[in-house]
Amino acid sequence: MKQFFLYRLFKHSKWGFAFIIIFLAGYAVTYFKKMDMVFFPYNSMYAIDFNKTNAATTYALKINNRPVRITRNLYWKKDFLETSLNGYCRYLKHDRNVFLDDYLHYRFADEKLRQNLLDHLTPAKAVARDWPAWYARAAGYDMPPAATIEFMQYDFVMQNEQALLKDSSSIYKTVLP
């Protein structure tokens, strides 16, 4: 018994033990309610390609028709810049809805309760509109006044061990105030 992690944590820190127990209980409840992705919605934790396709999709941001280069930030390029850009573009393509929007519409029939939960648990759409300018500044780009921001989707297919561009399309374009 003395070698179990929770026992040693309890002896070392009662607050740490309480946090872990509350987290595990919360996770168990959300898992039982089929909301197990509520803790990790944006990190591609469950992104498994069961179909084994040879196609891939990626997204890019353009400012005034020039692509924003994110490869110079190697340390946090993948975790921060690529993943958040992909998540935001999927958010745009899904009519500015997140996973929780779909779940709450499926789970709760009461419109008033559902709207209250949506208002308190999902991102405000007005705040999400400011995200492209914030992202560009975080990637190291200055945002000139009245800049045109455009999100592009690129579809690739693998052939002969090379990624070939199959299609590209603009999924969102705006001019900053």
Sequence and secondary structure as in RCSB ss.txt:
>XXXX:A:sequence
MKQFFLYRLFKHSKWGFAFIIIFLAGYAVTYFKKMDMVFFPYNSMYAIDFNKTNAATTYALKINNRPVRITRNLY
WKKDFLETSLNGYCRYLKHDRNVFLDDYLHYRFADEKLRQNLLDHLTPAKAVARDWPAWYARAAGYDMPPAATIE
FMQYDFVMQNEQALLKDSSSIYKTVLP
>XXXX:A:secstr
 TTSHHHHHHHH HHHHHHHHHHHHHHHHHHHTT GGGSSSSS TT   TT  SEEEEEEEEETTEE   TT TT
TIIIIIIHHHHHHHHHHHTTS  HHHHHHHHH   HHHHHHHHHHHS  HHHHTTHHHHHHHHTT    TT EEE
EEEEEEEEETTEEEEEEEEEEEEEE  
